[in-house]
Amino acid sequence: MYLEELDYTGNAIICITHSFPCENRDIEVAADWKVVPLYMKKKIEEVLNRNFNYDMYNKVITLCDALADENGFTTLEKRFISVGLRYGTDTYTAIRWRGFYEIKKEIESFIGMSIYRLLPGIEKSIYTNMEF
């Protein structure tokens, strides 16, 4: 809402849509909404119901959000397990994970290599303990 007030509508939208790694914009897929006030849930639903283009830019931002943690770059697998251990999983977890893998696959097809080759220091995440 703050970014929209500043006329940064595109940035405001990506702040919400990056939580939806697939074109399914059902709000229930993104998070546990029991802790979110109803007025905020309704506002987010309004944004999700807008007709916006889920383009490569949105997909790259979504994937980048999933490829980092407090220690830097990490693999999707490690990030998913870390988040799952901290917050639990739900009915939609597999849908979200598949969405991230589909984005990763699409980007890798476009660039002709594994996305991990572009992330300096990612191999360190393999040898460090998981935080949760």
N, C-alpha and C positions, 0 to 999 in steps of 0.2 A: 504494500500500500504506500509505503514511503517512497519507493522508487517511482511509482506511478505519479505521485504528487510532484516529483521532480521532472516529469515527462520522460522517464526512462522506461517506457512501456515494455520494450523488448527484454531489457534486463529483468524487469519485474516478472515477466512471464517465465523466463528461464529459471528464476529462483524457485518456481513451483514445478515446472515441467521436468527439471533434472531428476526429480524423485520418481519419475515414471519412465522406466527404461524400455517401455514398449508403447506402441501407439494406442493401447488400451488405456484410456484416461479415467477409468473407474477409480474414484477417490479411495475406495476401500482397498485397492491393490497397494497403495503407497505406504500406509502406516496404520498404527493402532490409534484410532480416533477417539478413544475414551478419554484421553487426556487433553484433547484440543477443544476449546470452547466452541459451541455451536455456531456463533456468529462468524468465527474464523473459518470453520469448515465450510460454511455457506459461501464465504468470499472466495475461498480456494476453488470450490466447485464452479463458481462464476467464471473464473479465469480458465479453468479446464474446459469449460463448455464453449469458449470462444473459438472461432475458426482460425487457428494459427497453423503455420507450416512447420511440421515436425521434420526439419531439414537436417542436413549433415552437421551444421553448426550446433544445433540442439543435441544431436547424437554425440558429438565429440565432447561437449560440456558434460553430458550425462556420464559418459565413459570415464572422463578424467576424474570426476568426483568419486567414482568407484575404484580408481587405481591409486589412491593415496590414503594414507593414514597419518597419525601424528609423527611417524618416523620417516615419512617420505613415500616414495613409490612402493607399491606392493602388487602382488598378483590378485586377480579377482577371487581366486579360491581362498586365499588367506584373509582377504577383506571380508568375504561373505561369512566365513566361520567366525571371525572376530565379532562382527556385528550380531550374528546369530547367538553367540555366547553371551553378549552383553544385553541384548534386548529380546532374545527368544525368536522363534519362528512362528509363522501362522499359515493359514490356508493358501496365501498368495505368494509365499516365499519362492517357490519353484518358478512361478510365472515371472517374478522380478528377475531372478537369476538368469532364466532363459533370455529375457529381454536384453540384459547386459551382454550375454554371449552373442546374441544376434547382432548387436551394435558392433561388438569387437570384430566379429567375422566380416561384417560389411566394410568397416574401416580397413581391416587388414587386406581385404580383397582390393580395395581402392589403392592402398599404398604399396601393395606387393610384398609385404613382410609382416612378421609378428610385431604388434604394437610394443611388446616388451623390449624390442631392440632399440626403441627410441627413448626409453626411460632410464637415464643414468642412475646407477646405483641400485637398480631394482633387485639385483641378485643378493644384496645384503638382507633383504626382507626374508629370503628363504632360510637364512641362518640365525635369525633373531627370534626370541620368544614372542609369542602372541600376547598382546595386552587385552585384557577384558575385565 
